[in-house]
């Protein structure tokens, strides 16, 4: 399963945005991810290059 967490501005509908992202992945990659849309500033920031993709298969 693919989990995607994205940030969006508060003026957009988070549920609609998540569905659009999910549909885009499904149509382009034939994969249906679980999408979570969170408010701007929620995801951690880093000043250095950091890993943005996490592999949780072993958990």
CORTAUR-V364785 format. One record per residue. N is the residue number from 1. RES is the residue in one small letter. PHI is phi in whole degrees, 0 to 359 (999 if undefined). Layout:
BEGIN
{{N:RES:PHI} {N:RES:PHI}}
END
This chain:
BEGIN
{{1:x:999} {2:x:256} {3:x:250} {4:x:237} {5:x:241} {6:x:232} {7:x:259} {8:x:216} {9:x:291} {10:x:295} {11:x:279} {12:x:263} {13:x:280} {14:x:298} {15:x:294} {16:x:296} {17:x:298} {18:x:298} {19:x:294} {20:x:296} {21:x:296} {22:x:300} {23:x:295} {24:x:296} {25:x:298} {26:x:298} {27:x:286} {28:x:272} {29:x:243} {30:x:58} {31:x:229} {32:x:254} {33:x:275} {34:x:266} {35:x:250} {36:x:240} {37:x:254} {38:x:237} {39:x:294} {40:x:305} {41:x:87} {42:x:280} {43:x:285} {44:x:295} {45:x:248} {46:x:218} {47:x:276} {48:x:257} {49:x:293} {50:x:222} {51:x:285} {52:x:256} {53:x:246} {54:x:244} {55:x:258} {56:x:255} {57:x:296} {58:x:276} {59:x:277}}
END
